[in-house]
Amino acid sequence: MGARSFLQSVRRLFHVAQKPGWEETSLLIKISLLGVLIVGGIGFVIRVLFWLVGLYTLPTSQGGTTGFI
């Protein structure tokens, strides 16, 4: 693909493309936030399960054991 055909393709794309409306933008934001929450929730559940099984110990700054009785 030469530079000339690339520029023609870009020009055609910009001619056809439309700016998204508020409804589409808000839907994309909601979907993105839902995805972030789902991935974060899965990571949190995995971390808690590892902690319960004993494969993960909490750092001392997060309330882990300090060694004092």
SULWOKA-V661829 format. One record per pair of residues at least 24 apart in sequence whose C-alpha atoms are under 7 Angstrom apart, sorted by the first residue. I is the first residue (numbers start at 1). GAP is how many residues later the second one is. D is the distance in Angstrom with one decimal. If there is no record, write none. Layout:
i:I gap:GAP d:D
i:I gap:GAP d:D
This chain:
none
